[in-house]
Amino acid sequence: MGTPPVKLDVVIDIRERFLWFECGNNYNSTTYKPLHCGTKQCKIAKGTDCINCTNHPLKTGCTNNTCGVEPYNPFGEFFVSGDVGEDILLSSSSTYTTNNGSSVVVSNAYIPSFISSCVYPDKFGIDGFLGGLAKGKKGVLGLARTSISLPTQLANKYKLHRKFSLCLPSTSEEKGHNNGVLFVGEDPYFSPHLKASKILNYTPLVFNRHSTGPIYDNDPSTEYFIRLKSIKVDNQVLNFNTSLLSINKEGHGGTKLSTVIPYTKLHTSIYQPLVNYFVNKASVRKIKRVKAVAPFGACFDARTIRNSVTGPDVPSIDLLLKGGVKWRIYGANSMVKVDKKNVLCLAFVDGAGLEPTTPLATSIVIGGHQLEDNFVEFDLVSLKFGFTSSLLLRNSSCSHSTTF
């Protein structure tokens, strides 16, 4: 980013509206241009206030009469004030990182006048505004459905289809922390033996007419929702109040995707049946249940679980989606190894804190662990979400950068 180029090591968040990063003493770009209050670009960025630099010398990220926004730290759950500016974003092969440690490679990007938010750490006496981000990360790369997210700016600059695809690698100890991939535009993702776009299943992206983000600006949600119809465990349909799967007139309910929440969160009245059905089906397989390890509600003796090509051989979990398609979750995505020896836990958590007055009023939030080694596509023109289920079924994974 900038001139001379400074490497940005940031967290990926498909909910965040834009790229924001810390621009302290190491960022002194000669091509950085702050956006002034009231300008067209400031309106596009949905600037919230006008910022001046006080008690500090003027520099990149600390200027006067500057369009201001409120970058959100999703892990510390607080806002900071950031200047909005334009600079050169370039990448022959840049690495962006999810908060649980997996990395994603973005290739061949060059965007002049790229709009982002630069947060000067001392400007407002902000302490620890990067708190909660993975170690060494200096900001957040936003991929939400906004005018200044990375996919939108790239698509506008290069006349690309407004589509991006993401492949998060496994973070299991066995595989290590390898790079995944992020593509923007049409399907460049292929290998001699597998073209992911040919094996994608599609379901519509759903609009939530109410804001679900941390800033309540009365705009429609910029997050990615899908229409879940029912859930099965080993082909048995869960019994719960399915009205929770619809977005109600206040904007609560439904199902959305997240790269920030590590494990899928479910409304308590959905979570409890899931655990009960899973435990019952596991017992049929002679899988021994052990004491739960927080935050998980069901854990098992790993020595009683067989291995398979798709990870631990446990009951499958099917998400039945609008359009008649099924997203099957296998053991590699449904189970997680915990610190306790020989223990695997069901990698779903009780969303008891999903209160109607919070940004997390969604009934189901599909987390990053469930997305690992699944190739997913967000088509913002056709308004559809594509997914492959586990690539391990095809002797492939997101950890191999040559897969697509």
Buried (B, 14 or more C-beta within 10 A) or exposed (E): BBEEEBEBBBBBBBBBBBBBBBBBEEBBBEBBEBBBBEEEBBEBBBBBEBBEBEEEEEBBBBBEEBBBBBBBBBBBEBBBBBBBBBBBBBBEEBBBBBBBEBBBBBBEBEBEBBBBBBBBBEBBEBEEBBEBBBEEBBBBBBBBBBBBBBBBBBBEBEEBBBBBBBBBBBBBEEBEBBBBBBBBBEBEBEEEEBEBBEBBBBBBBBEBEBBBBBBEEEEBBBBBBBBBBBBBBBEEBBEBEBEBBBBBEEBBBBBBBBBBBBBBBBBBEBBBBBBBBBBEBBEEEEBEBBEBBEEBBBBBEBEBBEEBEBBBBBBBBBBBBBBEBEBBBBBBBBBBBBEEEEBBBBBBBBBEEBEEEEBBBBBBBBBBBBBBBBBBBBBBEEEBBBBBBBBBBBEBBBBBBEBB
